[in-house]
Amino acid sequence: MLQMCIFQQECNTFATTLRLIQWHTVIVGIVNENHHWMLVVMYPHEKKTLFLDPLGEGKGKTKVCLQSTRAFMRMKGCKVSRWTCSTLPHNRQQDSTSCGVLALKFETSQKAVHELRLDIATSLLRESDDLSRLCFYCGMEEQDEEHWICCDICQQWYHHQCVQRPPVDQPYLCPGCT
């Protein structure tokens, strides 16, 4: 499945969407298929797509990329005849976990992959919301007059009623730790 986002402005009409697609020189997207990340770069003016899979492209995946790209562009009102999909020579993924880093940065050395993974994780954590005041079971915030209980193993907090009101005078183990 190919998903694209255009962040320039909100599209309210088909004509606006078509103008935005045609206005862009390059549209970049990440495809996540079964937890495997691949890079798609579309060039609307040139009617071509560049497909990069850290594990290697193969004719089958390239064909699916071409079909998905053409369907996406057709849906946006663009003519898709003579659209092409190709790839470029690139280093391949050397392990089973670095496809995300490769699709985002296309760096293949183990040291660089490790450093980039830490950098991406740090950025995600820095930009994420504070979840410490949420019940780990229902995800809702703390309310006045609610009773909470903490798992003695994982230290996650729960609304007392969310976990069937266990006795508070005994050690508590959450459903994930039992």
Buried (B, 14 or more C-beta within 10 A) or exposed (E): EBEBEBEEEEBEEEEEBBEBBEEBEEBEBBBEEEEBBBBBBBBBEEBBBBBBBBEEBEEEBBEBBBEBBBEBBEEBEBEBEEBBBEBEEBEEBEEEEBBBBBBEBEBBEEEEBEEBBEEBEEEEEEEEEEEEEBBBBEEEEEEEEEEBBEBEEEEBBBBBBBBEEBEEEEEBBBEEEE
